[in-house]
Amino acid sequence: MTSMQYFVLGQDGQRYGPVDLATLNVWVTEQRVNDRTWLEDAQTGQRLLSTEIPGLVLVQNVQAPPSDPY
């Protein structure tokens, strides 16, 4: 069975890929993919929000606690 392949639909209007889930997870750590990124299934052409991809580990945008001013 082949792994799912996706195109990343960039904000610049370009399609990147197709890439597999492992590569997408690397791109999350590189901040190239986030919870607002649109993807396209390379086989079906279906467009999905990154949050809809099973196994994609998205990093939450958590703010750091405020630094101590003293």
N, CA, C and O atoms as CSV, one atom per row, in Angstrom:
chain,resi,resn,atom,element,x,y,z
A,1,MET,N,N,0.846,-1.185,0.000
A,1,MET,CA,C,0.000,0.000,0.000
A,1,MET,C,C,0.889,1.245,0.000
A,1,MET,O,O,1.814,1.352,0.805
A,2,THR,N,N,0.611,2.160,-0.884
A,2,THR,CA,C,1.407,3.384,-0.939
A,2,THR,C,C,0.850,4.400,0.047
A,2,THR,O,O,-0.342,4.412,0.352
A,3,SER,N,N,1.736,5.241,0.532
A,3,SER,CA,C,1.300,6.253,1.491
A,3,SER,C,C,0.585,7.386,0.760
A,3,SER,O,O,0.789,7.619,-0.431
A,4,MET,N,N,-0.251,8.070,1.510
A,4,MET,CA,C,-0.985,9.194,0.948
A,4,MET,C,C,0.006,10.292,0.571
A,4,MET,O,O,1.006,10.504,1.257
A,5,GLN,N,N,-0.280,10.970,-0.505
A,5,GLN,CA,C,0.551,12.068,-0.979
A,5,GLN,C,C,-0.320,13.314,-1.065
A,5,GLN,O,O,-1.490,13.250,-1.443
A,6,TYR,N,N,0.271,14.445,-0.708
A,6,TYR,CA,C,-0.463,15.704,-0.706
A,6,TYR,C,C,0.361,16.799,-1.365
A,6,TYR,O,O,1.590,16.802,-1.301
A,7,PHE,N,N,-0.344,17.728,-2.000
A,7,PHE,CA,C,0.255,18.980,-2.439
A,7,PHE,C,C,-0.054,20.015,-1.367
A,7,PHE,O,O,-1.161,20.046,-0.829
A,8,VAL,N,N,0.911,20.854,-1.059
A,8,VAL,CA,C,0.683,21.987,-0.162
A,8,VAL,C,C,0.337,23.177,-1.050
A,8,VAL,O,O,1.062,23.498,-1.991
A,9,LEU,N,N,-0.778,23.822,-0.736
A,9,LEU,CA,C,-1.216,24.988,-1.499
A,9,LEU,C,C,-0.688,26.234,-0.798
A,9,LEU,O,O,-1.245,26.678,0.206
A,10,GLY,N,N,0.378,26.784,-1.331
A,10,GLY,CA,C,1.053,27.911,-0.703
A,10,GLY,C,C,0.285,29.206,-0.822
A,10,GLY,O,O,-0.531,29.381,-1.727
A,11,GLN,N,N,0.550,30.107,0.094
A,11,GLN,CA,C,-0.078,31.432,0.061
A,11,GLN,C,C,0.370,32.224,-1.165
A,11,GLN,O,O,-0.268,33.205,-1.546
A,12,ASP,N,N,1.469,31.794,-1.777
A,12,ASP,CA,C,1.967,32.459,-2.977
A,12,ASP,C,C,1.278,31.956,-4.244
A,12,ASP,O,O,1.620,32.373,-5.351
A,13,GLY,N,N,0.282,31.037,-4.073
A,13,GLY,CA,C,-0.445,30.509,-5.210
A,13,GLY,C,C,0.179,29.276,-5.839
A,13,GLY,O,O,-0.384,28.710,-6.776
A,14,GLN,N,N,1.325,28.854,-5.343
A,14,GLN,CA,C,2.016,27.687,-5.881
A,14,GLN,C,C,1.575,26.416,-5.172
A,14,GLN,O,O,1.112,26.458,-4.032
A,15,ARG,N,N,1.724,25.274,-5.863
A,15,ARG,CA,C,1.508,23.953,-5.265
A,15,ARG,C,C,2.871,23.325,-5.048
A,15,ARG,O,O,3.712,23.325,-5.947
A,16,TYR,N,N,3.093,22.789,-3.852
A,16,TYR,CA,C,4.366,22.156,-3.515
A,16,TYR,C,C,4.120,20.681,-3.247
A,16,TYR,O,O,3.197,20.317,-2.518
A,17,GLY,N,N,4.953,19.834,-3.841
A,17,GLY,CA,C,4.795,18.413,-3.644
A,17,GLY,C,C,4.600,17.714,-4.974
A,17,GLY,O,O,4.941,18.248,-6.029
A,18,PRO,N,N,4.047,16.511,-4.909
A,18,PRO,CA,C,3.395,15.915,-3.751
A,18,PRO,C,C,4.411,15.372,-2.753
A,18,PRO,O,O,5.514,14.962,-3.113
A,19,VAL,N,N,3.999,15.384,-1.484
A,19,VAL,CA,C,4.830,14.861,-0.406
A,19,VAL,C,C,3.992,13.952,0.476
A,19,VAL,O,O,2.763,14.029,0.485
A,20,ASP,N,N,4.680,13.084,1.221
A,20,ASP,CA,C,3.990,12.165,2.116
A,20,ASP,C,C,3.812,12.797,3.495
A,20,ASP,O,O,4.278,13.908,3.751
A,21,LEU,N,N,3.131,12.068,4.376
A,21,LEU,CA,C,2.822,12.568,5.708
A,21,LEU,C,C,4.086,12.860,6.521
A,21,LEU,O,O,4.135,13.847,7.255
A,22,ALA,N,N,5.102,12.013,6.393
A,22,ALA,CA,C,6.349,12.237,7.133
A,22,ALA,C,C,6.972,13.576,6.748
A,22,ALA,O,O,7.444,14.319,7.609
A,23,THR,N,N,6.970,13.878,5.454
A,23,THR,CA,C,7.519,15.159,4.986
A,23,THR,C,C,6.674,16.319,5.477
A,23,THR,O,O,7.211,17.351,5.877
A,24,LEU,N,N,5.347,16.161,5.453
A,24,LEU,CA,C,4.474,17.224,5.974
A,24,LEU,C,C,4.784,17.510,7.437
A,24,LEU,O,O,4.814,18.670,7.848
A,25,ASN,N,N,5.015,16.462,8.228
A,25,ASN,CA,C,5.326,16.672,9.646
A,25,ASN,C,C,6.664,17.388,9.822
A,25,ASN,O,O,6.820,18.178,10.753
A,26,VAL,N,N,7.621,17.126,8.949
A,26,VAL,CA,C,8.881,17.875,8.979
A,26,VAL,C,C,8.605,19.339,8.639
A,26,VAL,O,O,9.150,20.244,9.271
A,27,TRP,N,N,7.763,19.562,7.645
A,27,TRP,CA,C,7.446,20.930,7.238
A,27,TRP,C,C,6.715,21.678,8.345
A,27,TRP,O,O,6.835,22.899,8.441
A,28,VAL,N,N,5.958,20.971,9.184
A,28,VAL,CA,C,5.332,21.625,10.345
A,28,VAL,C,C,6.422,22.141,11.276
A,28,VAL,O,O,6.348,23.277,11.746
A,29,THR,N,N,7.430,21.321,11.547
A,29,THR,CA,C,8.508,21.753,12.454
A,29,THR,C,C,9.309,22.904,11.848
A,29,THR,O,O,9.898,23.701,12.578
A,30,GLU,N,N,9.334,22.993,10.528
A,30,GLU,CA,C,10.028,24.088,9.842
A,30,GLU,C,C,9.121,25.303,9.641
A,30,GLU,O,O,9.519,26.291,9.023
A,31,GLN,N,N,7.914,25.220,10.162
A,31,GLN,CA,C,6.909,26.287,10.079
A,31,GLN,C,C,6.506,26.589,8.636
A,31,GLN,O,O,6.134,27.716,8.309
A,32,ARG,N,N,6.582,25.577,7.782
A,32,ARG,CA,C,6.128,25.718,6.395
A,32,ARG,C,C,4.675,25.298,6.256
A,32,ARG,O,O,4.012,25.662,5.285
A,33,VAL,N,N,4.170,24.524,7.232
A,33,VAL,CA,C,2.782,24.074,7.276
A,33,VAL,C,C,2.254,24.374,8.663
A,33,VAL,O,O,2.931,24.113,9.657
A,34,ASN,N,N,1.028,24.931,8.742
A,34,ASN,CA,C,0.418,25.209,10.041
A,34,ASN,C,C,-1.061,24.844,10.001
A,34,ASN,O,O,-1.530,24.230,9.042
A,35,ASP,N,N,-1.784,25.220,11.032
A,35,ASP,CA,C,-3.193,24.830,11.131
A,35,ASP,C,C,-4.111,25.586,10.173
A,35,ASP,O,O,-5.318,25.345,10.163
A,36,ARG,N,N,-3.566,26.484,9.377
A,36,ARG,CA,C,-4.358,27.206,8.378
A,36,ARG,C,C,-3.920,26.881,6.948
A,36,ARG,O,O,-4.330,27.553,6.002
A,37,THR,N,N,-3.094,25.860,6.798
A,37,THR,CA,C,-2.574,25.481,5.485
A,37,THR,C,C,-3.561,24.572,4.762
A,37,THR,O,O,-4.092,23.628,5.347
A,38,TRP,N,N,-3.802,24.863,3.487
A,38,TRP,CA,C,-4.650,24.020,2.649
A,38,TRP,C,C,-3.779,23.025,1.904
A,38,TRP,O,O,-2.701,23.361,1.414
A,39,LEU,N,N,-4.271,21.785,1.828
A,39,LEU,CA,C,-3.582,20.703,1.135
A,39,LEU,C,C,-4.522,20.128,0.084
A,39,LEU,O,O,-5.740,20.283,0.166
A,40,GLU,N,N,-3.936,19.464,-0.900
A,40,GLU,CA,C,-4.721,18.794,-1.930
A,40,GLU,C,C,-4.266,17.351,-2.010
A,40,GLU,O,O,-3.076,17.076,-2.170
A,41,ASP,N,N,-5.209,16.431,-1.900
A,41,ASP,CA,C,-4.909,15.006,-2.029
A,41,ASP,C,C,-4.420,14.768,-3.453
A,41,ASP,O,O,-5.130,15.070,-4.412
A,42,ALA,N,N,-3.221,14.231,-3.595
A,42,ALA,CA,C,-2.615,14.061,-4.913
A,42,ALA,C,C,-3.379,13.058,-5.772
A,42,ALA,O,O,-3.324,13.127,-7.000
A,43,GLN,N,N,-4.086,12.134,-5.144
A,43,GLN,CA,C,-4.812,11.110,-5.895
A,43,GLN,C,C,-6.211,11.576,-6.307
A,43,GLN,O,O,-6.635,11.350,-7.440
A,44,THR,N,N,-6.920,12.223,-5.389
A,44,THR,CA,C,-8.320,12.571,-5.659
A,44,THR,C,C,-8.528,14.032,-6.041
A,44,THR,O,O,-9.550,14.378,-6.633
A,45,GLY,N,N,-7.561,14.900,-5.704
A,45,GLY,CA,C,-7.720,16.328,-5.959
A,45,GLY,C,C,-8.538,17.037,-4.899
A,45,GLY,O,O,-8.763,18.244,-4.992
A,46,GLN,N,N,-8.993,16.294,-3.879
A,46,GLN,CA,C,-9.791,16.897,-2.808
A,46,GLN,C,C,-8.935,17.857,-1.998
A,46,GLN,O,O,-7.804,17.536,-1.631
A,47,ARG,N,N,-9.478,19.032,-1.724
A,47,ARG,CA,C,-8.775,20.021,-0.900
A,47,ARG,C,C,-9.196,19.869,0.546
A,47,ARG,O,O,-10.380,19.746,0.859
A,48,LEU,N,N,-8.204,19.880,1.420
A,48,LEU,CA,C,-8.427,19.681,2.845
A,48,LEU,C,C,-7.616,20.688,3.634
A,48,LEU,O,O,-6.511,21.058,3.239
A,49,LEU,N,N,-8.167,21.126,4.742
A,49,LEU,CA,C,-7.400,21.940,5.672
A,49,LEU,C,C,-6.450,21.011,6.420
A,49,LEU,O,O,-6.799,19.863,6.697
A,50,SER,N,N,-5.275,21.485,6.742
A,50,SER,CA,C,-4.271,20.631,7.389
A,50,SER,C,C,-4.806,19.945,8.648
A,50,SER,O,O,-4.384,18.835,8.974
A,51,THR,N,N,-5.721,20.591,9.347
A,51,THR,CA,C,-6.282,19.995,10.566
A,51,THR,C,C,-7.121,18.755,10.272
A,51,THR,O,O,-7.469,18.017,11.194
A,52,GLU,N,N,-7.450,18.516,9.011
A,52,GLU,CA,C,-8.262,17.360,8.624
A,52,GLU,C,C,-7.426,16.148,8.215
A,52,GLU,O,O,-7.982,15.104,7.876
A,53,ILE,N,N,-6.101,16.271,8.244
A,53,ILE,CA,C,-5.223,15.193,7.794
A,53,ILE,C,C,-4.869,14.295,8.977
A,53,ILE,O,O,-4.176,14.737,9.894
A,54,PRO,N,N,-5.335,13.034,8.974
A,54,PRO,CA,C,-4.989,12.121,10.071
A,54,PRO,C,C,-3.480,11.897,10.137
A,54,PRO,O,O,-2.833,11.642,9.121
A,55,GLY,N,N,-2.933,11.996,11.347
A,55,GLY,CA,C,-1.509,11.752,11.545
A,55,GLY,C,C,-0.624,12.976,11.395
A,55,GLY,O,O,0.575,12.911,11.666
A,56,LEU,N,N,-1.199,14.090,10.968
A,56,LEU,CA,C,-0.408,15.318,10.859
A,56,LEU,C,C,-0.376,15.976,12.232
A,56,LEU,O,O,-1.416,16.325,12.789
A,57,VAL,N,N,0.822,16.141,12.768
A,57,VAL,CA,C,1.003,16.674,14.119
A,57,VAL,C,C,1.280,18.167,14.017
A,57,VAL,O,O,2.400,18.595,13.739
A,58,LEU,N,N,0.232,18.946,14.249
A,58,LEU,CA,C,0.347,20.399,14.137
A,58,LEU,C,C,0.751,20.996,15.472
A,58,LEU,O,O,0.296,20.554,16.526
A,59,VAL,N,N,1.609,22.003,15.418
A,59,VAL,CA,C,2.064,22.699,16.614
A,59,VAL,C,C,1.072,23.810,16.906
A,59,VAL,O,O,0.746,24.616,16.034
A,60,GLN,N,N,0.602,23.840,18.131
A,60,GLN,CA,C,-0.325,24.908,18.513
A,60,GLN,C,C,0.458,26.199,18.715
A,60,GLN,O,O,1.587,26.187,19.205
A,61,ASN,N,N,-0.152,27.295,18.335
A,61,ASN,CA,C,0.473,28.603,18.535
A,61,ASN,C,C,0.273,29.016,19.993
A,61,ASN,O,O,-0.675,29.725,20.331
A,62,VAL,N,N,1.175,28.563,20.832
A,62,VAL,CA,C,1.092,28.859,22.257
A,62,VAL,C,C,2.025,30.019,22.562
A,62,VAL,O,O,3.207,29.997,22.217
A,63,GLN,N,N,1.478,31.021,23.208
A,63,GLN,CA,C,2.300,32.164,23.556
A,63,GLN,C,C,3.156,31.829,24.780
A,63,GLN,O,O,2.704,31.146,25.699
A,64,ALA,N,N,4.362,32.306,24.776
A,64,ALA,CA,C,5.239,32.129,25.922
A,64,ALA,C,C,4.725,33.004,27.065
A,64,ALA,O,O,4.145,34.063,26.827
A,65,PRO,N,N,4.936,32.561,28.306
A,65,PRO,CA,C,4.510,33.403,29.410
A,65,PRO,C,C,5.271,34.721,29.387
A,65,PRO,O,O,6.405,34.777,28.912
A,66,PRO,N,N,4.653,35.776,29.896
A,66,PRO,CA,C,5.352,37.076,29.896
A,66,PRO,C,C,6.622,36.990,30.713
A,66,PRO,O,O,6.686,36.302,31.732
A,67,SER,N,N,7.626,37.702,30.247
A,67,SER,CA,C,8.895,37.691,30.984
A,67,SER,C,C,8.764,38.554,32.244
A,67,SER,O,O,7.972,39.495,32.292
A,68,ASP,N,N,9.529,38.220,33.223
A,68,ASP,CA,C,9.517,38.955,34.494
A,68,ASP,C,C,10.187,40.315,34.277
A,68,ASP,O,O,11.366,40.362,33.928
A,69,PRO,N,N,9.458,41.425,34.475
A,69,PRO,CA,C,10.036,42.729,34.211
A,69,PRO,C,C,11.076,43.157,35.239
A,69,PRO,O,O,11.710,44.199,35.072
A,70,TYR,N,N,11.262,42.375,36.297
A,70,TYR,CA,C,12.208,42.781,37.371
A,70,TYR,C,C,13.474,42.025,37.312
A,70,TYR,O,O,14.363,42.244,38.135
